[in-house]
Amino acid sequence: MRRLVLLRHGRTEWNDTGRAQGHADVPLDETGEAQAKAVAPVLAALSPVAVWSSDLARAAGTAAVLAAEAGLEPAHDARLREFDIGPHRVGLTDEQYAAAHPEEHAALVAGDAASVPGRETPDDVVARFLPALTSYADALGEGETGVVVSHGAALRVVVPAFLGWRGEVSESLGVLSNCGWIVLEHGASAWTGGVERWRLAAWNRVV
């Protein structure tokens, strides 16, 4: 069996205060660093052969702690970044954004992200993230585990795409906690008629 563990980064000050981050390079706060230190030995015990990470500071900082615990060097990949949320949303709470840019906010509420200047749609994120995730999965040998450190919203849209789920199911998945992780396993089972395939084994595990 092959296994992919997908880990959301630890907490940042902006997470704590409800400010949108997107591609802003916000580092872990003290709590986020503690979360990374707590989850690192748990995932390192799975003996990962590789740690791949978004290059944004909050993910890279989380990955560095995990990789050190596992005796690995993390590989950074910009394709694993969070949604680009456009220049007007960064650093603002939802209430501040609604007040400063009411037309953009209304478009988002209506599900029309494509009309917001500079904002990625779910399809945009899947288009850049899915090839990376697929390449990591293909790089794993039988019995090997790899860890991907990324971001909550991006992971919620790419996991259904990776598994081949149809329809818009990302909103049916719970929000990932800071340093919450997902487990994807590849193997055969009675449920798949003996056919080997990737399946969701766990969602939002936490220490």
Beta strands, then each sheet from edge to edge (+ up, - down):
strand 1: 2-8
strand 2: 50-53
strand 3: 75-76
strand 4: 145-150
strand 5: 181-187
strand 6: 197-205
sheet 1: 3+ 2+ 4+ 1+ 5- 6+
end
